[in-house]
């Protein structure tokens, strides 16, 4: 969790149950930003397949475009509206 700036002791200041939620931006898999996840986004992902520094198709930000990114595209398939 330290990658998100959260530390194990962050909730010790209160006796309340703390929930942390990480919301993904709308249509994360819309690589070409046309408000639809479709074959164009799939083709962009395939074109960037493999190691990459900062490419739009690296949807999970692990510096590699691979199966995890492909699954995100397929799960989000369709209109972003």
Buried (B, 14 or more C-beta within 10 A) or exposed (E): EEEEEEEEEEBEEEEEEEEEEEEEEEBBBBBBEEEBBBEEBBEBBEEBBEEBEEBBBBBBEEEBBBEEBBEBBEEBEEEBE
